[in-house]
Amino acid sequence: MRKALVLGITLLVTSVVLGGTVFRQQAADAAAAALHVFVTNGRSHPVPVREQNVDANGNIKVHEQGTASVDVRNRGLTVTPRIASAFHENELLAQTGQDDNDQSFSIDASMVTFTSAQGIGSVQLRRGGNTIFDGKFNTGHDFILPFPQQVPIDQVILFCDDGPCIINVSIIGN
């Protein structure tokens, strides 16, 4: 049994030495060949594709071909905006933690301007109790709020964070 073990170890060592020296070049060539594999494709190596949705002439098929038939059945459309014919202006005044509101109008607004005369607070535009716009202001900061289409407004509310607060509100519309 001891002879078989010695013989097995000798054969193993001999095959490792012989494989490492005799077959050295073939193993190196196999390792080098594995390094030339493209994993991703880019502009210089695009993925080849073939369109499958082609007609008999090889042209890409489309859903509609030729001239489309369009049938318009409406009356004329107004494309110019209405000229503003209404103007509402008011000065709101509130103390810290209080609000002031203006409910004496109803207007379809095209533009609203706010001129903050004093204080820090917020102003809301409402229609039917729903808030359309809510913005913060500081003393001396004016802003203009143009609307892409007319917006109905019937209430302006001023809330003063640090007062007294004074803000002038001008609404242009119809």
N, C-alpha and C positions, 0 to 999 in steps of 0.2 A: 504494500500500500504506500509505503514511503517512496518507493521508486516511481510510482505513478504520479505522486504529487510533485516530485522534483522534475519529472519529465514534462508535466503540464505547465509548470512555472517557466521552465526553459523554453518551451514552445511559445509561450505568451510573450516573453521578453524578446525572443528572436523575431517574432512577427511585428512587434511594435518598432523595433530598430530597422528592420528591413522595409516596412511600410513607410516610415519617415524618411528614408534615404532614397529608395528606388522610385516611389510614387510621389515624390516631392513636387515635381513640376505639374502633374495632373491635378493635384489638390490645390495648388496656387492658382492655376487657370480657372478652376471651378469657382473659387472664392472671388476672383476678379470679375468673372462673368456676371455674378449676382449683383454687382454694384451698378450696372447700366440699366436700371429699371426706372421708367417714368411713373411717378405716383400721381402727379397732377398735370393737367394740361393748361397751356397758356396760349398767348398769341403766336408764339413761334412753333408750338406743337398743338394745334387744335384737335378736338375730338372729331373724327369724321362722322358725318351724319348724312342721311339720305331722306329727302322729303317723300312721304308716302301718299299724300293727298294731291296727286297730279292727274291731269286729264290725259287723253290719248296722245297729245303732242308734247307731253312732258312739262306743261305749264301748271303752276299751282292753282288748284280749284278755289273759287271764292263762292260765297253764298249767293249774292246777287251779281249778275253780269249784265252789262249794257247800261241803258239810261233808265233811271228810276222814274216812276210816274208819281207825281205829287199832286194831291187835290186839296186845296185850301178852301174851307167853307165858312170862314168867319167874316164879320164886318170889319171895317177899318179899326185900327188900334191907335190909341193916343200915345205918342212917344215923347211928347214934351211935358215937363212937369207943370202943374198948375202954379200960377203966380200967387205968392203969398198975399192974402188980403186981410189977415188978422194979426194983431199985435197985443201981447199982454205983458205988462211990466209991474213988478212989485218988489218992495224992500221988506225982507223978513228980519226980525230981531228976536233973539232969545238969550236967556241967561244960562249959566252953567247947569247942566242936568235937565234943562227944560227944552221944549220945542215950540215952534211957531208954525202955523200952516196957512196956506192960502187956498181957499176952496171956492172962490168967487168967479170961476171961469170954466169953460170947456172949449178946447181948441185942438185941432189936428196939427201938431207941431212939425215943422220942417227943420227948425233949428232952435236950440236953447243956449243962451249965454248966461254964465254965472260970474259975478264980480264980487269977490270977497273983500269987504271993507274992514272987518275986524273979527278976531277970534279963530278958534279951531273947532271944526265940527263936521257934520255930514248933511247932505241934502238929498232928498228923494223926489222923484217924479212918479206920480201914480195915476192910474185910470181905474175907476170903480173899485178902489181899495187894493188893487194889485200894483206892486212896485214894478216900474218900467226901467228905472235908472236909480242907482244908489252910488253917490260919490263923496269922497272926503275933500276938505279944503282947509287951507291955512290962510292967515291974513296976507293980503296982497297977491294972492294967486287967482288969476282969472282963467276960465276955460270956456271953450266953445264946443257944443255938442251938436254936430250936424247929423241928421237922420237920412239914410238913403231913400226912405219912403216916409210918408207922413205917419206920425204916431199920435193917437188920441191921448190927451192929458187933461185931467180935471182937478189935480191937486199937487201942490208943492209943499214939502215938509222940510223944515230946518230943525236939526237937533244940535245943540251946543255942547261940545265936550269941555271946552275951556273958554269962558266968556267974559264979558258979553260977546255975542256973535251977531254980526250984521252981514247979510248977503243980498245983493240985488240980482233978481232973476228976470230975464227978458225972453219971451217966447214968441217966435215968428211962425206963422202957419195960416191955416184957413179955418 
